[in-house]
Amino acid sequence: MNVLTHGQAEPVARRLRDLRGPAPQRSLDARALAALAANPGCRRRAVLDAAGVDKGAVADRLGHPAPFGQSPFAITRGNVFEARLKADGYAALLDPLRRLLGTPPEGVGPSVPDLLPRSAPATRAERTAQALAEAAADPERWTLLDHPMFRLTLAGSPAYLEPDAVVVHGGRSTVVEIKSFPVIDGSADPAKVGAAARQAAVYVLALQETAATLAGTTADQSPYATDAFPGSPELSVLLVCPKDFSNRPTATVVDVRRELATTRRQLARLTGIDQLLDALPSGTSFDLAPDQAGIPTRPVAELTASVEAVPAAYSPDCLSTCELGFHCRAQARCADAVEQLGRGVRGELGSLRTVSAALAAATDQGPQADSEAAARLAHAAALRAEALGVREADR
């Protein structure tokens, strides 16, 4: 990853504030980082996320609001479930910890340091690093870090990440991810488990960076190597979910080495934020200029120009992971871009960049810019025509 020096970081931070305007900065969480890692070529999302821009508000102003985010019901259920786990000195959480991690011993309560939850993210990250160092220094005790804060350097810009919990035991640490989706008859929704694993992998990556910094070294970049210095995380996480339709917890150990390797590789591909900022036209701003009632007054045409000044890498997957997905889809449709059909189709079409060019190539009516792709399209068109002809004959 491209890491900025202190002298470089301050001008970049100031430029990011200028892009955002006076609006509060939106924190870059693990869910957003996992989505960004899945599409590292999207400069638009990289810039807006680094600047802490409210992409949902921008999408609303552009006229393409997205039904994006967790439902209020899911958020409420998650909060209730997590509160139950942490009630009475984390009593409901101790059983899966003992069963799967071998800690804490019977009759021993957790050591839960104060991590300054009301402080600024940078202060919380410093306090978490201190607590992690103290806990890892004594392998005989175990410590529960409740909602710690870790700092992860991303394309030269800091991101602050807050896992549900981290257990420090035997001088090492394990990320605990608490989710509200149920495990029914011993199995859960594979898509939700996969999303939780990708999110947890981001936490493991941030924890690796924190532990390495405490040790005055760098983390091993191999997803199969386990760092030996104190506080280093295990490469598996503890996923805690409700059992069946109750609020009783059940837990499982999830190996995140594959997700960790993918996330590290994709995040490393991100261009340094300073380079992205240098490429922006003068006057680019995502400030919505709200009035006293909080209603945006920024002309839509100006905001549209600013958003479209940053290249996007749209694919249909963006509709479920990015608040600007519907706007980028509309832009791709207006440009007749093949990206609207998905990454797989885009890769198969080679140098054919528009849907119109692909259709023309399929009927031998367009320039053969990519003879191999054109031949495949013509063959597919012939098969389609044959199938439709057979169907017509059967009628």
C-alpha angles and dihedrals in degrees: 000000000000108000119196123218118240091258091053096042097062096058089045091051090050092050091049090052089051090053092050097043122204094323117117114268115255111224119237105236131190093263091057092044091052090052091047091050089053090057107027093160093068105103091177094063092040092056097042093046092047090051091049092237118170097241092186092059090046091051091050091052091048090054097248106099115180127218087228133152138036120318117250088243092056092047092050092047091049093050092048092048094048092047090053091051092052098042121110095020095315091300096156091050096051096073097059089042091055093043099047105024101029091235148144105031118238112281094016118115126211125268104232113185122203107257096187096247094185095054129095117280094252091052092047091050091053092049091048091051090051092049091047091052092049093048095046092049091069110053091182096067131058126221133195115212104203111207096340121188122230130187119224123185109226121184089331094310125102120241122192116215129192118198120192093248144335123210116209112200133156090004092301134090138228126200114231114206116194117200132177098216111107130246103221119195090344098309136088136195104292092214092055092045090051092050090049090050092051091049092047090050089061089054091050090051091052091046090051090053092048094048091046091051090051089052092048093241141085129266121254108260094213113102090216097050119095113212114232102207120105118281095018112150128245114246091238127066134209112244113199119192139160114276113239108317098330134088092245109119129238123183141197136185112244121198107222100180093112093047090045092053092048094046094048092048094047095045090049088059092061113112114240110271091234090061091049091050092050089057094055119104117248112272096029109152137159094198109135091200096218121202125231090283091054094251113142114247100178110122109255092227092057093047091047091053091051094049094046091048086075112069116239129206100212126191130159089257088071091071090073099036108037133051090217093053095105092049092049090048091053089049091050091049092050089051091047086232119173089223087084088070095058140265094281093056091042090055093048094051095059111187094001100106103175134054090232091056090049092051091047091050090051090058096039090246100115138062112285096235090155111026095186094052091042091052091052091048092049090050091049090048091051091050090049092049090049092050092048090047091053090048092051091049091053093056 
